Amino acid sequence: MSNKKAETIRTMKYRYIGPKNGIGYSFSPIRYEDAAAGNNRIFIYDEDFSDMLPYIQQKYPLADIRTGEVYAAFDPCWDNPIPKAVWEQVVQELDALSVEDPDQLAFIHSFTAWVREVLEQADEIVVYGNL
């Protein structure tokens, strides 16, 4: 029997009040030499991420750094490997947003703080949609 702790995925919420297994996105940091970077994963419901998603979608087409595969568009049903350099651009754009709702602004800043933190160790963050 393994003594390993089951990994928990933290859920970040802003306005979502639906069922626990709702549609959304898992964010998994990846370090190419060491899969352990993926231990700090988060989940955000689609409704809460809808205002930030366009900042990622506009970065496409993107090429997977490891495989060279080109992704024409963000796929809400599958995995989306997004390199560190692209995340740095997205974070910069999100941090520059002028948002009137202080709760929304706090949510966005919480997300960008998580991204900056995991990018200290990770080479990319893969976004998995469950649509």
N, C-alpha and C positions, 0 to 999 in steps of 0.2 A: 504494500500500500504506500502510495506516495505521500510525502509530507508537504508537498507543494500547495500553497494557498491558491484557491481558485481566483482567477483574475476578475476583478470587478470593473465595469465600465461606468464611469461617472456620467450622469446625465446633466447637461446644462439646460435650464429652462428660462424662458422669458415670459411668454404668454400662453403656452400650450396647456390645455386642461383636459385633453382627451384621454383615451385608454393608454395604459403603460406600454403596450406593444404597437404604438402608432408609427406612421411613416416618418422616416427621418434619415439621418446620416451618422455613420460611425467614422471617427477620425483616428487613424492609427499611425503614429510616428514610426518610421523605418530607418534603421541604420544599416547600411549595406554590409558591413562586416559583422554585425552583431544584432540579431533579431530582438534582443532585450530592450531596445529603445521603444518597442511597441507596447510596453507595459503601462504607459500613461495614456490610455485611450479615453475618448469622450464620445458621447452620443448627443445629438441635437435634433429635436423634432423639426420636420419640414416647415411647419408654420413659423417656428422661431428662427429658422435659418434663411427664410425666403428673401429677406432684405439684404443679406450678405452674399447669397449665392451668385447674383449677377457679377460680382467682382471677381469671382473665380471663372465663371462661364466665359467672360470676355478674354481670358488668357488663352483660349483654345484657337487653333489646334495646338496640342502639346505632344512632345515625343517623350516616351519612357526612356530615362537615362540608361537603364540597365539593358533593355531589350531593343531599343530603337523603334519600337512600335509607335506609330503616330495615332493619336486619338483626335478625331475630328471635332468632337464636342463632348461636354460633360455628360456623363451617363447616370441618371438618377436611379438606375436599376443595377448597377454593377460597380466595379472598383475603378477609381480614378487616381492613379499615382501622380502626385503633383510635387515637383522638385522644390527644394529649399529656396532657390532664387525666386521662383514664382510666388511662393508663400510670402517672402519678404516684401514683394511688390504689393500683394493683396493686403497684408497687414498695414503697410504704409497708407494705402488708400482708405482702409477702414478707419484707421486712427485719425484721418483728416476729415472724416464725415462730420457734418454739422447736423446734429439730431436734436430736436426739441424735447422729446420725451426722455427725462433723466434715467428712467428704468431701462429703456432701450439702449441708451448710451452706455450705461453700466454693463449691460449684457454684452454689447459689442466689445467693450474694453476688457471684459473678463475673457472673452474668446481670444482676442488678439494677444493678451498676456499669456494664455495657455500656449498659443502657437509659438510665440517668442521663446518661452521656456523650453518646449520640447525641441525646437530647432537648434538649441545649444548642443544637443546630442544626436539629433536625427538628420538624415540626408534628404528625406522627403516625408510628406504626410499623405497617406492614401485615404481617400474619402470613399466609403462604401455606402451606396444608397440602397434602401430596401423597398423601393416603390414596386 
